[in-house]
């Protein structure tokens, strides 16, 4: 008898469902656990110029507080904020793992995954740029917005 | 086994799908938010899905009132496709949609709005105000198709009313630089201008009038057609003559 005919149909279906579920979860979360590189581990050992920086800047109509785990000076006016960087005002919160901040121009940008949350709005993007005292915010790359009225 | 299958399908949709009341927007090349000007630009392969409509376009400008979620108006361009929860389908090069006023403008060479039993096409511009049931088509060739009539002109202005889920034309003014054409089940009507009133069950044709029924062709300057029994009267103002041509070749 042909061996193919001996395969249990139920078993095939169960395997198919498990594979489907795993694929759905991977795509939904946007994270592939197999891609975690050792770089993430070594980053923990970074030494920053400033530990736990916490300062405020003047936005268009409101103050924006900026927090991170660490900051490094990379130029006369530019600092690199790293690890759990949070821009927070009364109206929005913006999170990113790495943000370049220009003290002179009061501009900021990131090329890392960014989450923006404000009233009724959640934006997930591949980076961002804030210019014009916060008047303009550009979310970069593939972006998903969820609005709730 | 079936239960497991349905559970997985349910879980898939609950994890991936948009929740009721939410508007989900995806773009390929990000968003530019202009807080002072109160709008944001959605760039490349934009898809907006909400309870009220689904819209896809190359570029979308969304105007908001207070916060980003509070969208009042959408201007979209490039391969625009629109489907409303009412079943209206629109497409064109540009589409403007005022959510507050239920006002939609579609423009471009192949502007199309399909309201199931009302189909509007134009090579330039379609406007529909769903709040008061008014519409307008402008272009070299604009076409309106209903269940029992086809209307072609360069300018079509009218109103409709939803009765038992069906959109019915109330009034219509059709004009053309060349000639307007109205086709019903039994008549073909040509003129420079046509006016239709559902209330009076009348179509009036003005200037360069030609009415064709079977092998009968009547030419004049003015015609009045009863849409209930499709009887008609043709008169001539200038020449005081009405020309009747009867082709009997088929008889």
Interface residues (C-beta under 8 A of the other chain):
Chain A: X10 X13 X14 X17 X20 X21 X24 X25 X27 X28 X60 X91 X118 X119 X120 X121 X123 X125 X126 X132 X134 X135 X136 X137 X138 X139 X140 X141 X142 X143 X144 X145 X146 X147 X148 X149
Chain B: X1 X4 X5 X8 X11 X12 X15 X16 X18 X21 X22 X23 X24 X25 X26 X27 X28 X29 X30 X31 X32 X33 X34 X35 X36 X50 X67 X68 X69 X70 X71
